Amino acid sequence: MNRRLLYLFLIVLAGCNESQENLSNAFFSGEIVNPTSDYVVLYKGNAIIDSSALDKNNMFSFKLDSIEDGLYHFKHAPEYQNVYLKKGDSLLIRLNTVDFDESLVYSGKGEEINNFMMEVYLTKESEKKSITNYYRLEPKDFSRKIDSLQKIKLDLLKELDVEIHFTEKELEIAKADIVYSYAKFKERYPFKHKKLSKDKKSPKLNKDYYAYRNKLTYDNKDLTYLRPYYEFMVNHFGNLSYMSCTHGCDIKDNMAKNHLHFNKHKLKLIDSLVIEKELKDNLFRNVAVDYLLKVHDTQENNKIFMEVFHALSGDNRHMAEIDDLYAGINNIQPQKRIPEIELTNFEGEKVSLPNISKNRKTVFYFWSGTNRKHLKDISNRVKHLSRIEPNFSFVGINVKTDQDDWKSLVNASGFDPSYQFRSDDFEQLTKTLIVYPMNKCIITEDEQIVDAFGDIYKSFP
């Protein structure tokens, strides 16, 4: 432990000694090596609890009064990770952003549960490749493999509890972290196996395959923001919707192609089963974003979906975001004029999108200086397309890069500066043009949109 970390640790201990009379307090502090932001932000669920600016030694510190025991998460943009905090904790971390998760270590009072969950998280990450291969197995063999991986972690938790004596809530969170992680893979299995084996039908599962569903809870606020629990729920409702539609809906075999029906069905299932309000809101948001961003359905179908969404989720905490997304998608439909957004050209002048695309066929694509691999790939792609598609002007829009870096990267990448522009307002750009994913391109002809949901790699040969 270096001197700065030791010094901070002593301060935390001193603070704890002075606070013995108030055991409802908790301390959470640490050091960020190679920081990528000036702040650490602490969240409880979706709400910001507090933020701490890094000092000159890259240290942060939180003193939390009257803390509610449970799962929190801290964010050092763009990364975040969970942390379990309870009354009386004096928790210290040290991490290096070069290997954010791998380098994260907890020490002090409260370290045991957090280090255990961190080790489980890293182990699960290392297992992903093996589990991908397990999807090829028959159901019985797949279940055996997954159950074995889960049992190893649960046995370790049981052994550690004998030594540490975790609280009831700590045990609940740690166990759920394990169980829902592996249940998620079981929910995915029928679809992954069918795809990998190229079978026309889903594999036949024995009656005990989904036995873990008997202990499912849809009403535990403590689990709402536990990542494995939420990921499980997303996969679980996708599975339930598919199976119930396939066996119970009139359209049956056409269901997979009828995205509107499938997503309406999913909303209704979530509404009927999920009790916990924040979990329901988050799952509704997931369905809406997934449908609106990825399906690219007709305006008529989008409208029908939104009517159902509003009817079932009128007070959803994400309603404004979904309404904005829907409005943005409506505004970039074919034959509409490209939105009046101002960009900055290489000479520092403001130019609007309609002016850029006037009297010519234009392909707008997006890049950022924060992702060098994407920049390299897209610059090569644009050079290729410029040769084989001379009737189009390929125009780059940069985001999340300061002006000097942007100009340097344009020159280093071999882009033509006269076809490069920069946005100062990433939020406005993404909300108006629906910049998702980053490989997206927008094809226009004389200011009119031809395809606002193109792909720079797929829309051209």
C-alpha positions as CSV (number, residue, x, y, z in Angstrom):
1,M,0.0,0.0,0.0
2,N,1.6,3.3,-1.0
3,R,1.9,6.3,1.4
4,R,-1.0,8.2,0.0
5,L,-3.4,5.3,0.3
6,L,-2.1,4.5,3.8
7,Y,-2.5,8.1,4.8
8,L,-6.1,8.1,3.5
9,F,-6.8,4.8,5.3
10,L,-5.6,6.3,8.6
11,I,-7.9,9.3,8.1
12,V,-10.8,7.0,7.5
13,L,-10.0,5.0,10.7
14,A,-9.7,8.1,12.7
15,G,-13.0,9.3,11.4
16,C,-14.5,6.0,12.4
17,N,-13.1,6.2,15.9
18,E,-14.6,9.7,16.3
19,S,-18.0,8.4,15.1
20,Q,-18.5,5.4,17.3
21,E,-21.5,7.2,18.8
22,N,-23.2,7.4,15.3
23,L,-23.1,3.9,13.9
24,S,-25.5,4.8,11.2
25,N,-22.7,6.6,9.3
26,A,-20.6,5.0,6.6
27,F,-17.3,6.0,4.9
28,F,-16.4,5.2,1.3
29,S,-13.1,6.5,0.0
30,G,-10.3,5.6,-2.3
31,E,-7.7,6.4,-4.9
32,I,-8.2,6.4,-8.7
33,V,-5.0,5.7,-10.7
34,N,-5.0,7.2,-14.2
35,P,-8.3,8.9,-13.7
36,T,-10.6,9.4,-16.7
37,S,-12.9,11.9,-15.0
38,D,-12.6,14.6,-12.3
39,Y,-15.3,13.0,-10.2
40,V,-16.6,9.9,-8.6
41,V,-20.4,9.7,-8.3
42,L,-22.3,7.4,-5.9
43,Y,-25.7,6.1,-6.8
44,K,-28.5,4.3,-5.0
45,G,-30.6,2.8,-7.7
46,N,-31.2,5.5,-10.3
47,A,-30.6,8.4,-7.8
48,I,-27.4,10.3,-7.2
49,I,-26.5,10.1,-3.5
50,D,-23.4,12.3,-3.7
51,S,-20.4,13.2,-5.8
52,S,-16.8,13.7,-4.8
53,A,-14.2,15.6,-6.8
54,L,-10.7,14.0,-7.0
55,D,-8.1,15.9,-5.0
56,K,-4.5,16.6,-6.3
57,N,-3.6,13.0,-5.3
58,N,-6.6,11.5,-7.2
59,M,-8.3,10.7,-3.9
60,F,-12.1,10.8,-3.3
61,S,-14.1,10.5,-0.1
62,F,-17.7,10.1,0.9
63,K,-19.2,10.4,4.4
64,L,-22.7,9.0,4.4
65,D,-25.1,9.8,7.2
66,S,-28.0,7.6,8.1
67,I,-27.2,5.2,5.3
68,E,-29.6,2.5,4.1
69,D,-27.9,-0.9,4.0
70,G,-27.8,-2.3,0.5
71,L,-26.4,-2.3,-3.0
72,Y,-25.0,1.0,-4.4
73,H,-22.9,1.7,-7.5
74,F,-20.2,4.3,-8.1
75,K,-19.3,5.8,-11.4
76,H,-16.0,7.2,-12.6
77,A,-16.9,8.0,-16.1
78,P,-17.2,6.1,-18.3
79,E,-16.8,3.1,-16.0
80,Y,-19.0,2.0,-13.0
81,Q,-19.1,-0.9,-10.5
82,N,-21.4,-2.1,-7.7
83,V,-20.5,-1.6,-4.0
84,Y,-22.4,-2.9,-1.0
85,L,-22.6,-0.4,1.9
86,K,-24.0,-0.8,5.4
87,K,-24.1,1.2,8.6
88,G,-20.8,1.4,10.2
89,D,-18.7,0.6,7.1
90,S,-15.4,2.3,6.5
91,L,-14.6,1.1,3.1
92,L,-11.5,1.9,1.0
93,I,-10.8,1.1,-2.6
94,R,-7.9,1.4,-5.0
95,L,-8.3,1.0,-8.8
96,N,-6.4,1.7,-12.0
97,T,-8.7,2.7,-14.9
98,V,-6.4,0.9,-17.4
99,D,-7.8,-2.3,-15.9
100,F,-10.8,-1.0,-14.0
101,D,-12.5,-4.1,-12.8
102,E,-9.4,-6.3,-12.6
103,S,-7.5,-3.8,-10.4
104,L,-10.4,-2.9,-8.1
105,V,-9.7,-4.0,-4.5
106,Y,-11.6,-3.2,-1.3
107,S,-10.2,-2.9,2.2
108,G,-11.5,-1.9,5.6
109,K,-14.8,-2.7,7.3
110,G,-17.2,-4.0,4.7
111,E,-14.4,-5.4,2.4
112,E,-15.4,-9.1,2.6
113,I,-18.8,-9.0,0.8
114,N,-17.4,-6.6,-1.8
115,N,-14.3,-8.5,-2.6
116,F,-16.3,-11.7,-2.8
117,M,-18.8,-10.2,-5.3
118,M,-15.9,-8.7,-7.3
119,E,-14.1,-12.1,-7.5
120,V,-17.4,-13.7,-8.6
121,Y,-17.9,-11.0,-11.2
122,L,-14.4,-11.5,-12.7
123,T,-14.8,-15.3,-12.6
124,K,-18.1,-15.1,-14.5
125,E,-16.5,-12.8,-17.1
126,S,-13.7,-15.4,-17.7
127,E,-16.4,-18.1,-18.1
128,K,-18.3,-16.5,-20.9
129,K,-16.3,-18.1,-23.7
130,S,-16.8,-21.6,-22.3
131,I,-20.5,-21.0,-21.8
132,T,-20.8,-19.9,-25.4
133,N,-19.5,-23.4,-26.4
134,Y,-21.9,-25.0,-23.9
135,Y,-24.9,-23.7,-25.9
136,R,-24.1,-26.5,-28.4
137,L,-24.8,-29.2,-25.8
138,E,-28.0,-31.0,-25.4
139,P,-30.3,-29.6,-22.6
140,K,-29.4,-32.1,-19.9
141,D,-25.7,-31.6,-20.4
142,F,-26.0,-27.9,-20.6
143,S,-27.9,-27.7,-17.4
144,R,-25.3,-29.9,-15.7
145,K,-22.5,-27.6,-16.7
146,I,-24.3,-24.4,-15.7
147,D,-25.5,-25.9,-12.3
148,S,-21.9,-27.0,-11.6
149,L,-20.5,-23.5,-12.1
150,Q,-23.3,-22.0,-9.9
151,K,-22.7,-24.6,-7.2
152,I,-19.0,-23.7,-6.9
153,K,-19.8,-20.0,-6.2
154,L,-22.6,-20.8,-3.7
155,D,-20.4,-23.3,-1.8
156,L,-17.7,-20.6,-1.6
157,L,-20.2,-18.1,-0.3
158,K,-21.4,-20.6,2.3
159,E,-17.8,-21.3,3.5
160,L,-17.1,-17.6,3.7
161,D,-20.3,-17.0,5.7
162,V,-19.2,-19.5,8.4
163,E,-16.0,-17.4,8.8
164,I,-17.4,-13.8,8.3
165,H,-21.1,-14.1,9.4
166,F,-22.7,-11.9,6.7
167,T,-25.9,-10.1,7.4
168,E,-29.1,-11.5,6.0
169,K,-29.2,-8.8,3.3
170,E,-25.6,-9.3,2.3
171,L,-26.2,-13.0,1.9
172,E,-29.4,-12.3,-0.1
173,I,-27.6,-10.0,-2.5
174,A,-24.5,-12.2,-2.9
175,K,-26.7,-15.3,-3.5
176,A,-28.9,-13.5,-6.0
177,D,-25.8,-12.2,-7.8
178,I,-24.8,-15.8,-8.4
179,V,-28.1,-17.5,-9.0
180,Y,-29.5,-15.0,-11.5
181,S,-26.2,-14.9,-13.4
182,Y,-26.6,-18.5,-14.3
183,A,-30.3,-18.5,-14.7
184,K,-29.8,-15.9,-17.4
185,F,-27.9,-18.4,-19.4
186,K,-30.6,-21.0,-19.1
187,E,-33.2,-18.5,-20.4
188,R,-30.9,-17.8,-23.4
189,Y,-30.2,-21.5,-24.1
190,P,-33.2,-22.5,-26.3
191,F,-32.5,-19.7,-28.8
192,K,-28.7,-20.0,-28.7
193,H,-28.8,-23.7,-29.2
194,K,-31.3,-23.5,-32.0
195,K,-29.1,-21.0,-33.8
196,L,-25.8,-22.8,-33.3
197,S,-27.2,-26.2,-34.2
198,K,-29.2,-24.8,-37.1
199,D,-32.3,-26.8,-36.0
200,K,-35.7,-25.6,-37.2
201,K,-37.3,-26.2,-33.8
202,S,-36.2,-25.2,-30.3
203,P,-34.7,-28.1,-28.2
204,K,-37.0,-30.2,-26.1
205,L,-36.5,-29.3,-22.5
206,N,-37.3,-31.7,-19.6
207,K,-39.9,-30.6,-17.0
208,D,-37.3,-29.6,-14.4
209,Y,-35.3,-27.4,-16.8
210,Y,-36.9,-24.2,-15.5
211,A,-37.2,-25.3,-11.9
212,Y,-35.4,-22.1,-10.7
213,R,-38.4,-20.1,-11.9
214,N,-40.4,-21.4,-8.9
215,K,-38.3,-19.2,-6.6
216,L,-38.4,-16.1,-8.8
217,T,-39.3,-12.8,-7.3
218,Y,-40.7,-9.8,-9.2
219,D,-41.1,-7.7,-6.1
220,N,-37.7,-7.2,-4.4
221,K,-36.5,-3.6,-4.4
222,D,-33.1,-4.6,-3.2
223,L,-32.4,-6.5,-6.4
224,T,-33.8,-4.0,-8.9
225,Y,-30.3,-2.5,-9.7
226,L,-28.3,-5.8,-9.3
227,R,-27.0,-6.2,-12.8
228,P,-27.4,-10.0,-13.1
229,Y,-31.0,-9.8,-11.8
230,Y,-31.9,-7.1,-14.4
231,E,-30.2,-9.0,-17.2
232,F,-32.0,-12.1,-16.2
233,M,-35.3,-10.3,-16.3
234,V,-34.7,-8.9,-19.8
235,N,-33.9,-12.4,-21.1
236,H,-36.7,-14.0,-19.1
237,F,-39.4,-11.8,-20.6
238,G,-38.0,-12.3,-24.0
239,N,-38.2,-16.0,-23.5
240,L,-41.7,-16.0,-22.0
241,S,-43.0,-13.7,-24.8
242,Y,-41.6,-15.9,-27.5
243,M,-42.9,-19.1,-26.1
244,S,-46.3,-17.8,-25.2
245,C,-46.7,-16.2,-28.6
246,T,-45.5,-19.3,-30.4
247,H,-48.0,-21.6,-28.5
248,G,-50.9,-19.2,-27.8
249,C,-51.2,-16.4,-30.3
250,D,-53.1,-16.6,-33.6
251,I,-50.1,-15.5,-35.7
252,K,-47.9,-18.4,-34.4
253,D,-45.1,-19.1,-36.9
254,N,-45.3,-15.5,-38.2
255,M,-44.7,-14.1,-34.7
256,A,-40.9,-13.9,-35.1
257,K,-41.3,-11.6,-38.0
258,N,-44.1,-9.5,-36.4
259,H,-42.0,-7.3,-34.2
260,L,-45.0,-5.1,-33.2
261,H,-47.0,-8.0,-31.9
262,F,-44.1,-9.6,-30.1
263,N,-43.1,-6.3,-28.3
264,K,-46.7,-5.5,-27.4
265,H,-47.0,-9.0,-25.9
266,K,-43.8,-8.5,-23.9
267,L,-45.1,-5.2,-22.4
268,K,-48.3,-6.9,-21.3
269,L,-46.4,-9.8,-19.7
270,I,-44.2,-7.4,-17.8
271,D,-47.2,-5.4,-16.7
272,S,-49.0,-8.5,-15.4
273,L,-46.1,-10.1,-13.5
274,V,-43.7,-7.4,-12.3
275,I,-44.8,-5.7,-9.0
276,E,-41.7,-3.6,-8.1
277,K,-42.3,-0.2,-9.7
278,E,-38.7,0.7,-10.6
279,L,-38.0,-2.7,-12.1
280,K,-41.2,-2.5,-14.2
281,D,-40.3,1.0,-15.4
282,N,-36.8,-0.1,-16.4
283,L,-38.0,-3.2,-18.2
284,F,-40.6,-1.2,-20.1
285,R,-37.9,1.2,-21.1
286,N,-35.7,-1.7,-22.3
287,V,-38.6,-3.0,-24.5
288,A,-39.3,0.5,-26.0
289,V,-35.7,1.4,-26.7
290,D,-35.0,-2.0,-28.2
291,Y,-38.1,-1.8,-30.5
292,L,-37.8,1.8,-31.6
293,L,-34.0,1.7,-32.1
294,K,-33.5,-1.7,-33.6
295,V,-36.6,-2.7,-35.5
296,H,-37.1,0.4,-37.7
297,D,-40.7,-0.4,-38.1
298,T,-43.3,1.7,-40.0
299,Q,-44.6,5.0,-38.6
300,E,-48.0,3.4,-38.2
301,N,-46.6,0.5,-36.2
302,N,-44.5,2.8,-34.1
303,K,-47.6,4.8,-33.3
304,I,-49.5,1.7,-32.2
305,F,-46.6,0.6,-30.0
306,M,-46.4,4.0,-28.3
307,E,-50.2,3.9,-27.6
308,V,-49.8,0.6,-25.9
309,F,-46.7,1.8,-24.0
310,H,-48.5,4.9,-22.7
311,A,-51.6,2.9,-21.8
312,L,-49.6,0.4,-19.7
313,S,-47.0,2.7,-18.4
314,G,-48.5,6.2,-18.2
315,D,-46.3,7.3,-15.2
316,N,-43.1,5.6,-16.2
317,R,-40.1,7.5,-14.9
318,H,-38.5,7.1,-18.4
319,M,-41.5,8.4,-20.3
320,A,-40.0,11.7,-21.4
321,E,-36.9,9.9,-22.8
322,I,-39.1,7.4,-24.7
323,D,-41.3,10.2,-26.1
324,D,-38.2,12.1,-27.2
325,L,-36.8,9.0,-28.9
326,Y,-40.2,8.4,-30.7
327,A,-40.4,12.0,-31.8
328,G,-36.8,11.9,-33.1
329,I,-37.4,8.8,-35.1
330,N,-40.6,10.3,-36.6
331,N,-38.6,13.4,-37.7
332,I,-36.1,11.4,-39.7
333,Q,-38.4,9.2,-41.8
334,P,-37.8,8.9,-45.6
335,Q,-38.7,11.9,-47.7
336,K,-38.4,14.3,-44.7
337,R,-36.0,17.2,-44.8
338,I,-32.9,16.5,-42.7
339,P,-33.1,18.3,-39.3
340,E,-31.7,21.8,-39.0
341,I,-28.6,21.0,-36.9
342,E,-25.6,23.2,-36.9
343,L,-22.1,21.8,-37.1
344,T,-18.6,23.4,-37.2
345,N,-16.4,23.0,-40.3
346,F,-12.6,22.8,-40.4
347,E,-12.4,26.6,-40.6
348,G,-14.5,27.1,-37.5
349,E,-17.7,28.2,-39.4
350,K,-21.2,27.1,-38.5
351,V,-22.9,25.1,-41.3
352,S,-26.3,23.4,-41.1
353,L,-27.0,19.8,-42.2
354,P,-29.5,20.9,-45.0
355,N,-26.8,23.2,-46.4
356,I,-24.2,20.4,-46.3
357,S,-26.5,18.0,-48.2
358,K,-28.0,20.5,-50.7
359,N,-27.9,19.6,-54.4
360,R,-26.1,16.4,-53.9
361,K,-26.3,12.8,-52.6
362,T,-24.7,12.7,-49.2
363,V,-23.8,10.0,-46.6
364,F,-23.4,11.2,-43.1
365,Y,-21.3,9.0,-40.8
366,F,-20.1,9.4,-37.2
367,W,-16.9,8.9,-35.3
368,S,-15.2,9.9,-32.1
369,G,-11.6,10.4,-31.0
370,T,-12.3,8.2,-27.9
371,N,-12.5,5.0,-30.0
372,R,-9.3,4.8,-32.1
373,K,-10.1,1.3,-33.5
374,H,-13.5,2.5,-34.8
375,L,-11.8,5.6,-36.2
376,K,-9.2,3.5,-38.1
377,D,-11.9,1.1,-39.4
378,I,-14.3,3.8,-40.5
379,S,-11.6,5.9,-42.2
380,N,-10.6,2.8,-44.3
381,R,-14.2,2.2,-45.1
382,V,-14.8,5.7,-46.2
383,K,-11.8,5.8,-48.5
384,H,-13.0,2.6,-50.1
385,L,-16.6,3.9,-50.6
386,S,-15.4,7.2,-52.0
387,R,-13.6,5.3,-54.8
388,I,-16.5,2.9,-55.7
389,E,-19.4,5.4,-55.1
390,P,-18.3,8.6,-56.7
391,N,-21.8,10.0,-56.9
392,F,-22.0,10.3,-53.1
393,S,-20.3,12.7,-50.8
394,F,-19.2,11.0,-47.6
395,V,-19.4,13.5,-44.7
396,G,-18.0,12.8,-41.3
397,I,-19.5,14.1,-38.1
398,N,-17.2,14.0,-35.1
399,V,-18.5,13.8,-31.5
400,K,-16.9,13.8,-28.0
401,T,-13.5,15.2,-29.2
402,D,-12.2,18.7,-28.5
403,Q,-11.4,20.9,-31.5
404,D,-7.6,20.6,-31.5
405,D,-7.6,16.8,-31.2
406,W,-10.3,16.6,-33.8
407,K,-8.2,18.5,-36.4
408,S,-5.1,16.4,-35.6
409,L,-7.1,13.1,-36.0
410,V,-8.6,14.3,-39.3
411,N,-5.2,15.0,-40.7
412,A,-3.7,11.8,-39.3
413,S,-6.5,9.6,-40.6
414,G,-6.3,11.0,-44.2
415,F,-9.8,12.4,-44.2
416,D,-10.5,15.3,-46.6
417,P,-11.0,18.3,-44.2
418,S,-13.7,19.8,-46.4
419,Y,-15.9,16.8,-45.7
420,Q,-15.3,16.8,-41.9
421,F,-17.5,18.5,-39.4
422,R,-17.8,18.6,-35.6
423,S,-20.7,18.8,-33.1
424,D,-20.4,20.6,-29.8
425,D,-23.7,19.2,-28.5
426,F,-23.6,15.5,-28.4
427,E,-26.9,15.2,-26.6
428,Q,-28.8,17.3,-29.2
429,L,-27.2,15.4,-32.0
430,T,-28.0,11.9,-30.6
431,K,-31.5,12.9,-29.7
432,T,-32.3,14.5,-33.1
433,L,-30.4,12.1,-35.4
434,I,-30.7,8.9,-33.2
435,V,-27.0,8.2,-33.4
436,Y,-27.1,4.4,-32.6
437,P,-25.1,2.4,-33.2
438,M,-21.8,4.3,-34.1
439,N,-21.7,2.4,-37.5
440,K,-25.0,4.2,-38.4
441,C,-25.1,6.4,-41.5
442,I,-27.7,8.7,-42.8
443,I,-28.3,8.8,-46.6
444,T,-29.8,12.0,-48.1
445,E,-30.4,13.4,-51.5
446,D,-30.8,17.2,-51.9
447,E,-31.6,17.7,-48.2
448,Q,-34.2,14.9,-48.1
449,I,-33.7,11.8,-46.1
450,V,-33.5,8.5,-48.1
451,D,-32.5,6.3,-45.2
452,A,-31.8,7.6,-41.7
453,F,-30.9,4.1,-40.3
454,G,-28.3,3.0,-42.8
455,D,-25.1,1.2,-41.8
456,I,-21.8,2.4,-43.2
457,Y,-20.7,-1.3,-43.7
458,K,-24.0,-2.8,-44.9
459,S,-25.7,-0.1,-46.9
460,F,-23.1,-0.2,-49.6
461,P,-21.3,-3.2,-51.3
